[in-house]
Amino acid sequence: MRSVSIVGIGQSDVGELWNRSAREIAYDAVSAAMAEANIETADALFVGNMLSGVLLDQEHLATLIADYCGLTGIEATKIEAACGSGAAALRIGAMAVASGYHDVVIVAGLEKMTDTVGKDTTAGLATAADAEYEALHGLSFVGLNALIMQRYLYEYNVPLDAFAGFSINAHRNGVNNPRAMFQRAITLNDYLGAPVVATPINIMDSSPVCDGAAAVILVPSERAHEFTTGHHRGAVQILAGAGATDTLAVHDRRDPLFLQAAYDSSQKAYGQAGVRPEDLDLFEVHDAFTIMSALSLEATGFARRGEGWRMAQDDEIGINGRIPISTMGGLKSRGHPVGATGVYQITEIVQQLTGTAGANQVANARLAMAQNIGGSGATIITHILGS
């Protein structure tokens, strides 16, 4: 198996992009990544997306994007793993290059979520849950996370404002991300005064519905120099990639307060990369809801069970903290265009590991992890990257 490196990245803005079609948003990201890698074509395009068929009446999405980006003729496939679709596409793309089947692969993530009314978007997101035993009974995606968070507060006797630090950190970092949907800091009072969405989750606990696309270019590491000569960013190596699953329905889990798939995929990734949690310089968590930040930190070895929230309260997750998370705003501030999120995480890690993260630069960042969650923890994919 060959080592794989990222030699180009691209992002669209994240937000309510009503004046841009899905194909145009994808073009923004893909063309920027191709320009950075100085390529005019590729062997394959893998696109992470969850909801194009449900919300846009458009399947055959990867071929549409290949067509619009002037890549007609190449292999193109859409990859779906709910909110983990972006990382799933990266896994497929990396395996294609590592195996030798392809030499140059474009991986993109795309989601267009704001062209539909709220109830339709909510129903679309609910397809990540168990249709017959969860969604059929009216249990929305935020409702599932609210049940998990409520149980966490009860089991560990945690104060309700314990999760505020996750949102405050994300928004503080989002201020300096020109692509972020929300570029405004928030205070504890903002968090405490936020309207409740599903008890105990409030708006400040929740990532927004939005549109966006991100892309990366993958090549064999031994050829990375061919694509990075003359541009300001060097190559970043994919040191590990691993996916794992849990039961789709939360009620079927042995312990709903432990992200077993986060533990399993991170343990595999640590083993592949030959590192430990304490070796990492930053960690891009899947903070779709603040409860997921706490559970992710616990499952990946940064905090003991029931104490992940303390890391936010003690600001151990800030840019200068023990393990910086959501360094460019995370899902909460940058935004969560679901199928694109996993690729946004990777592009932001590339910025960190190449010293191009601007005001949010983590000092001496050399090793980073990204974890992308599909559903309420049913699919979790972990990648570790090194400069």
N, C-alpha and C positions, 0 to 999 in steps of 0.2 A: 504493500500500500504506500502511496506517495503522500508526502506532507502537502498540506493545502494552505495557501495564503490569500488574503484579501488585498487587492491592488487598486481598488477604486470604490468610492462610495457616492451615493446621491440621495437627496431627500427633497420632498416637496414641503411646503408649509403645511402645518396641521391646523385644522379649523373647520368652520362651516363654509366649504368651498363651493357655494351654489353656482358660481359662474364658470366652473370648470367641470368637465365630464370626467368619468373614471379613467378613460384612456389618456386624457390630457394630463391628469395628475400623475399617472404612471409614467408618462413620457418625461415629465419633469425630473423624476428620480432616476430613471434608467439612462436617459441621455447624459445627465450629469456624471453618473458613475462611469459610463463608457468614455466620456471625454477625459475624465481623470486618469483612466487606465490607457488612454490613447488607442482605443480599439474601434473598429467600424462594424464588426460583427462578432458572433460568438458561436459556440457549438450548440448551446442549449439555453433555454430560458425557463426557470421554475418560478412560479408565482404563488405566493401564499395569500389566500383569500378565503373568507368564511361565507359572505352574505351576498355575493353578486347575483346569484340566481334568485334568492328570496327578495332582495330589495331593489335590484336593478333589472330583473327579468333578463339577465345576461349571463349565461354560462359560456363555455368555450372561451374563457377570459384570457388565458395565456396566449392563445393564438391571436385574439383581438389586439393584445398589447404588442406582440411581435410584429403584427401587420402595421400598427400605427407608428412603431418605432423604427420602421424600415428594416426589419429583421426577417422578412418573409423567406421561408425556406428552411429555417432552423427548427430543431425540436423545441416544442413549447408545451408545458403541462401546468395545470393548476393543481396546487396541493392544499388540502383542507384538513385542519385539525382544530376546529373552533378558534378560540382566541390564540391558540398556539400555532396557527397556520404559518406565520412568518418563520419561526424557528424550524418548523417541520420542512419548509422549503429549503432552508439553509442546510439541514441535515441531508436531504436528497442531493442537493447541488454539491456539497462537500464530498459525499460518497461517490458521486459520478466522477469528480476530478481525482480523488484518491485512488479509485480503482483503475484509472487509466482509460475509461470509456470516453471521457471528454477532457480537453485541455483548457478551454476557456468557457466558463459558465456564468451567466447572469442570474442572480437570485433577487427577486423583487417581492415586496409585500404591498398590498393595496386594499383599501376599503373605502367605500363611499356610503356613508350612513345617514346623511342629513337631508337627502332628497325625499325621504318618506316621513310621514307623521309619527309621533312618538309611540303610539300603540303598535304600529307595524314594525318599527325598529325594535321595540321591546320583545315582540313576538318572535322576531328573527333571532335575537340574542338567546331567547329561551330554547332554541333548537340545539344549543350546546348541552342542554340537560336531558334527562331521560323523558322522552316524549309521553310515554304511557303512564309513568308513575310519579313524575314531577310536574312537567309543563301542563299536562292535561287537567291537572287540579288547580291551575292558576298560579303556580309557584314561579315567579319571575326570577331572573338571574340575580337581581339585587336582593330579592326575597331569600334566596338560598344563602347568600353571603351574610344577610342579616341574621338568619338562624344560627349560622356558625359563629358569628361575632357575639350574639347574645349568650350562647353556651360558653364561649371563652370567658366573657365577663363574669359569669356565674361560677364556673369551675375554679377560676384562679382569683376570684374576689378582686377584680381589677376595676379601678375608677373609670367612669365613662370618658373622661377627658384624656385618658392615657394614650390614645392614638393620635392626638393632635399633632405631636411632633413629626409624624410621618408626612402629614399634609404641609406643615410649615416648612419642612426641609425641601420638599418637592417644589413648592412655589418659590422659595428663596432661590433655588437653582434655575427654575424656569425663567426668572427675570432676565438672565443672561443668555438665553437660547432664542435666537431670532426666528427659529422655526416653530417655537412653542405656541400652543393655542392660548394659554394664559401666561402672560409675562408680567405678573403682579404678585408681590409678596402678600402673605396673609399673617394675621396675628392670632393669638389664642382666643381673643374675643370674637374674631371672625369665625373661628371654628365653633366656639360654644354657641354662637347665635345663628348658625346655619340651619336652614329648614331640614326637618327629618324626611328622608325618602322612604325608608322601611326600618322601623325601630330595631336596633339602635343606630343604624347607618344614616348619617346626614349627607348633605351635598358635598361637604368638605372631606368626607370619607371616600367619595366616589370619583372615579375618572369620568370624563365627559364623552358623550357621543360626538363623533367628529369624522372628518375625511383626511386622508393622507396616504402617501406612498414613500417607500424607501427602497434602495437597491444597493447591492454590492457585486463586485466582480471577483470571481474565484479562479485561481490558476495554480499549477504545481509550484511549490515553494522554490524549487531549483530554477524556475523560470521567472520568478517574481521581478528580478532586476530588469528584465526586458520591458516591463510595463510601468515601472516607477521612475525611470531615468528622467530627470528634468522636472518632476512635480514635487510640490512641497511636502507631500505625505509619503512616507515609506510604506513598505508592506507590513501587514500584521498577520501572524500565523495562527491558524486554528489548531490549538494544542489538544483539544478534546471536544467531543460531542456525544451526547447520550440522551435517549428518550426513555420514558417509563410511563406506565398507566396505573390508575386506580379504578375502583368501581365508578361507573358513570353516575349513578345516583348516590347522593350523599348519605341517605339512610342505610345503604348497604355496607358502609365502611365500618371496619372494626373500631376505628377511633376517628370521628369526624374532625377532631382538633389536631390531627397530625397529617401533614401532607406527605403521605408515603411515597408518592411518585416524585416529589421534590427530593426526598432523602435518597431514593434509589438512583435517580438520574445523576444527582450530584456526587454520590459515592462512586458511580461508574466513571464520571468525568474526572474526579480527583485521581482515581487510579490510572486513567489513561495519561493524564498530564504529569503524574508523579508529584502532586502538590497536596498541601493541606489547606484548610480554610484560612489559617493564619498567614499563609503565604500570599493571599490575594490583596491587591491594592484597591480594588473597588468591585462592587457587585450591583449589576442592574437587575433589580427585583421586578416582579410583575405586580405592581401596586395598583391593580384595578380597583381594589378596595383596601383600606388601611389594614384590615384584619389579615389580608393576604401577605402584607409586608412582614407582620409579626410572625405568622406561621412559616413563611419562607426562611426567615433568619433562624428560626428554631430548627427546622428540618435540615438545613444545610450546615449546621454546626457552629453558628455564631452566638447562639443564646440557648439557655436551658428551656425546657418546656414551661410555658406560662410566663416567660420573662422577656420575650422578644420586644414587647412594648417599651420596656425600660431603656432599650438602646435608643429609641426615639426621644424619650423623656430626658435622657442624659446627653443627647446630641452626639452620640457615638457614630451616627450615620451621616454627619455633615461632611462637606468636602475635606475638612481637615481632621475628621474623626477616625475612629478605629477601623471602620469599614464603610466608606462612603457608598451611599445608594442613591438612585434616582438623580444622577449627577447632572443631567441636562433637563431635569424637571420630571422625569418618570412619566408614567401613564396619567398621573393626576394633573400635572401642569403642562407637560408637552402635549398630552392628549393620547387617546387610546383608539386609533382606527384599527379595529381588532386584528384583521389579517395582516396588517403592516407592522404591528407593534414589535414583534420579534425581530424584524429586520432593522427597525429604528434602534432598538437596543444595541444591535451589533455595530451600526454606523456610529453610534455615540461612543462605544468602547474603542472603536478605531480612532476616533478623534482624541480620546484620552491617551491611548498608547502611542500615538504619534506626536503628542505635545501640541495638538491643534484645537484644544477645547476652550481656548480663550480664558475668560474670567473664571470659568468653572474647572480649570485644569487641576487635577489631583497631582500633587507633587511627586515626581519620580515614578509615575505609574508604569509598571512593566508587565503586570499580570492581572487579568480581569475575568469575571464570570458574568454570564447573562442567563437568566432563567425565565422562560416563556410558558405561561400556564394556559391550557385549553380547558374551558368549562370551569367548574368549581374545584379543580384539582385533579380531574380525571386523566388529562394528558399533560405531562410536564417535560420540557426539553431544556437541557442545560448545555451550554457551551463555555469553554475556557479558551481565552485568547492570550497570546503573548507578543510583545514587541520584538 
